[in-house]
Amino acid sequence: MTMLYWTVNSTHKNQEYFPEQEKFDPSRFEGNGPTAYTFVPFGGGPRMCPGRDYARLEILVFLHNIVKRFKWEKLIADEKIIMDPYPKPTHGLPIRLIPHEI
């Protein structure tokens, strides 16, 4: 019996498709975006999650409101990122949100 173990991380961290994958670069998703099936948070093909576009819109609206209404402060300035199997901050990336003055 052959066991196959695949994680999204193994594709999303592939240098062939995502050079400098640790760098924050939203422009890599502009236009046609990445090669098909290399970035699959909502699955792919004809059975792709129909909520994908709605989820993107919700995230954009949420982040817009957070950025416009609050200043962010990281509580642990040099927090490390571990792979378990996905990247995650060792202490959960605690932040302080400070409301902007109106």
Summary of the structure (lengths in Angstrom):
residues: 102
radius of gyration: 17.2
end to end distance: 64.2
largest distance: 64.2
contacts: 166
relative contact order: 0.13
helix: 29%
strand: 16%
